[in-house]
Amino acid sequence: MTLKTLIDALKARLALARRRRNDWRALSHLDAHMLRDLGLRAEQGTIVPIATDLTQTAVPAPTAADSQKAAAAEAPQKVVRVCRYCGETLA
């Protein structure tokens, strides 16, 4: 590695550390409920996302029944238009 590469890597690490420190300062005054509203939690002195496990956010594979439901949902449906002022059905 050249000296320039090492210096650039050090700059990037220092910038990342500064960004994390600033983020921690911005979030440190929030209680657990407010952090949970943001999708975060405090764990051992660090702020981490709530869903850190990939299996929690995994989407199940689609089945044949799901494709039939999707086709039915895409089918055109009669739209009933209603006046936003009086609630009367529009033609």
C-alpha positions, 0 to 999 in steps of 0.5 A: 500500500502506498502512503496516500492510500493509507492516509485516505483510509485513515481520513475515511475512518476518522470521518466515519468516527466523527459522523457516528459520534455526532449521531450519538450526540443527536440521539442520546437525549431520546428515551427508549420510546422515542428511539423505538418510534425511529426504529432504533434501540440503545444497546450497551452504549450504542444505538442500533436498529431494532431489526438487526436479524435478517430473518425478522425482515425476510419476506416469504416466497410467493405461492400460487394463491398469492399470485391469484390474489395479486391478479384479482387486485389488479383487475379493474373495479368499479370506482364509486365517486363521492362528493367531498363536501356533501357525501352524495354519490356522483355519476 
